[in-house]
Amino acid sequence: MSAKVESRLTLAVIAAALSISAGGDPAAAAATAKEKCFGIAKAGQNDCASVMGTHSCAGQAKKDMDPTEWKYVAQGTCAKTGGTTAMPKGAK
């Protein structure tokens, strides 16, 4: 393989990799959009720290449907699951 052909092939591979990593498929990005949904997590199934500062890690919710605990859900589905995207009053 000549150096010129090899160089072009390398550039094509780099361009393809960059288009994939730059989010080449907007539909796929929209399909994975997430939002925090408060009040739907079951005990021990929250996704991260309590917004009230009572704990600092996932999986530490003490009760079901605590309005200060949250889970990530597909964007636009929070209300359908009985939760809210609004942060509770007094959140830190």
C-alpha positions as CSV (number, residue, x, y, z in Angstrom):
1,M,0.0,0.0,0.0
2,S,1.4,3.4,-0.9
3,A,2.0,6.1,1.7
4,K,-0.6,8.3,0.0
5,V,-3.3,5.6,0.2
6,E,-2.4,4.7,3.7
7,S,-2.6,8.4,4.7
8,R,-6.1,8.8,3.2
9,L,-7.3,5.6,4.9
10,T,-6.0,6.9,8.2
11,L,-7.8,10.2,7.8
12,A,-11.1,8.4,6.8
13,V,-10.9,6.3,10.0
14,I,-10.2,9.3,12.2
15,A,-13.1,11.3,10.6
16,A,-15.5,8.4,11.1
17,A,-14.5,8.0,14.8
18,L,-14.9,11.8,15.4
19,S,-18.4,11.8,13.8
20,I,-19.5,8.9,16.1
21,S,-18.0,10.4,19.3
22,A,-19.5,13.9,18.4
23,G,-23.0,12.4,18.6
24,G,-23.6,11.7,15.0
25,D,-27.1,10.5,15.6
26,P,-29.3,13.2,17.2
27,A,-32.3,10.8,17.4
28,A,-30.2,8.5,19.6
29,A,-29.2,11.4,21.8
30,A,-32.8,12.5,22.3
31,A,-33.8,9.0,23.1
32,T,-31.4,8.8,26.0
33,A,-32.2,12.3,27.5
34,K,-32.8,11.9,31.2
35,E,-34.2,14.1,34.0
36,K,-34.3,13.9,37.8
37,C,-37.7,12.8,39.0
38,F,-38.4,13.4,42.7
39,G,-40.8,11.3,44.8
40,I,-40.7,8.0,42.8
41,A,-37.7,6.2,44.3
42,K,-38.4,3.1,46.4
43,A,-36.3,2.6,49.6
44,G,-32.8,1.8,48.7
45,Q,-33.3,2.5,44.9
46,N,-32.5,6.3,44.7
47,D,-30.0,7.3,42.0
48,C,-27.9,9.7,44.1
49,A,-27.6,11.9,47.2
50,S,-30.7,13.3,49.0
51,V,-31.3,16.9,48.0
52,M,-31.8,17.6,51.7
53,G,-28.3,16.4,52.7
54,T,-29.4,13.5,54.8
55,H,-27.1,11.1,52.8
56,S,-24.6,11.4,50.0
57,C,-24.9,8.3,47.9
58,A,-27.2,6.2,45.7
59,G,-29.2,3.4,47.3
60,Q,-29.6,5.0,50.7
61,A,-33.2,6.2,50.6
62,K,-34.9,5.1,53.8
63,K,-38.6,5.0,52.6
64,D,-40.6,4.6,49.4
65,M,-41.7,7.7,47.5
66,D,-39.8,10.2,49.6
67,P,-40.2,13.6,47.9
68,T,-36.5,14.4,48.6
69,E,-35.2,11.4,46.8
70,W,-34.9,11.1,43.1
71,K,-34.2,8.7,40.1
72,Y,-33.2,9.5,36.6
73,V,-36.1,8.8,34.1
74,A,-36.5,9.3,30.4
75,Q,-37.2,13.0,29.7
76,G,-40.9,13.8,29.7
77,T,-42.0,10.7,31.7
78,C,-41.7,11.9,35.3
79,A,-45.2,13.1,35.8
80,K,-46.6,9.9,34.2
81,T,-44.8,7.9,37.0
82,G,-46.3,10.1,39.7
83,G,-43.2,12.2,40.4
84,T,-42.2,15.8,39.9
85,T,-39.1,17.5,38.3
86,A,-39.4,20.4,40.8
87,M,-36.9,20.4,43.6
88,P,-38.5,20.1,47.0
89,K,-38.6,23.2,49.2
90,G,-35.6,23.5,51.5
91,A,-33.3,21.5,49.1
92,K,-29.6,22.2,49.4
